[in-house]
Amino acid sequence: MDLGDIVVIEKKDHPYRGREAKIVGRRGNRVPGDPWFLVYVLQRGRSYLVPGSMLRLVEKRTDQDEVLVWPITGKLMRKKDIQ
């Protein structure tokens, strides 16, 4: 997982389980091999720190197909669609 990827929070007991998010930052390791990711939860309009072990990759970011998120509405748009 890397910056710009779209993920889903999968941890059973997590309050935002099943919600899509975009990785917007990385903040070190929770334990060795399990990094903290700063994710923007689309349906909530807020960013949260979530360990990588609680995330599942949905869509990998590419330079040609970057996913942009409008912060207020959470609307997804492709970079290639606005150029």
Secondary structure as UniProt FT lines:
FT   TURN            3..4
FT   STRAND          6..9
FT   TURN            12..13
FT   TURN            15..18
FT   STRAND          20..31
FT   TURN            32..33
FT   STRAND          34..41
FT   TURN            42..45
FT   STRAND          46..51
FT   HELIX           52..54
FT   STRAND          55..59
FT   TURN            64..65
FT   STRAND          67..69
FT   TURN            71..73
FT   STRAND          76..78
FT   HELIX           79..82
//
